[in-house]
């Protein structure tokens, strides 16, 4: 459990660090785009360094995400196999499978949204503060939709589990 908590904490912190690097890259790109020729070499090196840090942080976040979900799915498989090995007539409720699959997909989408934003920031050459603001607003909208979806699916799954348990006891 401590490993899962530590990995989740690392994932949150790396997500924040990634967002800070994206913002730094936006600022550096704006400065580079608006600057005079002599400073462009220094600013290009700064932008490259930010991009390297960004890629490293993204890879670390992918690793944390993969380990977290590998542990969760492995634990689920072990519990499912234990039911079979013990010749227990009960089966894993299908709602559990639905919850695991959908939650994994939704939490993976958070990483995809962040990755798309990072890639856009790395490859854009001309940028304005208005564009930056629009990008953050779009990402915030996606985060809101994903967060609400994850919570609603989890709530639906728990209600379905309770309903099926009540139906089985009648």
N, C-alpha and C positions, 0 to 999 in steps of 0.2 A: 504494500500500500504506500509506503514511503517513497518508493521508486516512482510510482504513478503520480504522486503529488509533486515530486521534484520535477519530473518530466513535464507535467502540466504547467508548473510554474516557469520552467525554462521556455516552454512554448509561448506563454504569454509575454514574458520579458523579451524574447527574441522577436515576437511580432511587433512589440513597441519599438525595439531597436531598428527593425526593418523600416517601419514607418518614419522614424527619425532620419534614417539614411536616405529614404526617398525624398523627404523634404529638403535635406541638404543637397541632394542631387538636383532637385528643381531649382533651388537657390543658385547653385553653381552654374547650372545651364543658363539661367536667366542672366547672371553676371557675365558669363562667357559670350552670350549672344549680343549683349549690349556693350561689351568692352571694346577698347582699342586694340590694335594688333599686337603691341609688345607684351601685353599681359596674357594673351590667349594661350601661350605655351604653358605657363604656370597654372592657369585655370584648367587647362586640359588635363594636366597631371593630377590636379585635385579631383576632377571629375572621374578620372580613371581609378584613383584610389577609393573613392566612394563606391564606384561600381564593383570593385573587387570585394570590399567589405559587404556590400549588399548581396552579392552572390554567395559569399561565405555564410552570412546569416540565413539566407534562404535555404541553403543546404543543411544547416544545423536544424532549422525548423522542420524541414522535411524528415530528417532523421528522427527527431523527437516525436513527430506525428506518427510516423511509421511504427516506432517502437510501442507507443501507447496503444495503437489499434491492433498491433500484432499480439500484445499481451491480452487485451480484452477479447479478441476473437479466439485466441488459444484457450483462455479460461472457459469461454463458452463451449468450445469443442470438447474440452476435458469433461465438463459437467454433462454434456449431451452423451458422451461416450460412457460415462459412469452409469447413466440410466440404462443404457443398453447392456453393459457388462453385468450389472446387478439383476438383469432380467426384470427390471421394474416395468410394470405395465403402463405407467404414466409416461408421457412424452413431453418434450420441451414445448411449451405453448408457442404457436406460430407468431404471436404478437412479439415475443422476445426477438425472434429472427428479424421481423420487420423493423423493430426499434433499432437493433444493432446495425443493420444494413443502411437504413435511412440516416441514422445519426452519423455513421462513418462517412457517408456520401456528403452530408451537409457540412460537417466539420472539414472535410477535404476541400469543399468549395470555398471556405474562408481562405485557405492557402492559395487556391487558384485565383481568386480575386486579387489577393495581395501580389501574387506573381505577375499577373497581367499588368497591374499598376506599376510594378518595378520595371518590367520590360518596356513599358511605354516611357517611363522616366529615363531609362538607359539609352533609348534609341531616338528620342525626340531631339531635334537640333535647334528649333526655334520655339521659344516658349514665352508666355506672358504670365503675369501674376493671376490674371483672370482664368487662364487655362488651368493653372495650378489649383485655384479655388474650385473650379468645376470638377476637376479630377477627384479632389477630396470629398466633394459633395456626392459624386457618383459612388465612390467606394463606401461612404457612410450609408447610403441608401441600400447598397448590396448587403452590407453587414447587418443592417436592421432587418431586412427581409430574411436573411439566412438565420439570424438569431431567433426571430419570431417563429420561423418554420421549425427549427430544431426544438424549441420549447413546446410548440403545438403538437408536433409528432410524438414527443415524449409524453405529454399529457394524454393524448389520445391512446397511446399504447398502454399506459397505466390504467386508464378507465376501461379499456378493452380487457385487460388482465383481470381486473376486479369483477367485471361483468361476467366473464367466462368462469371465474372461480365461484361466483354466486350461482350461476346456472348449473355448475357441476354439483354443487352441494344440495340443490333442490331435488 
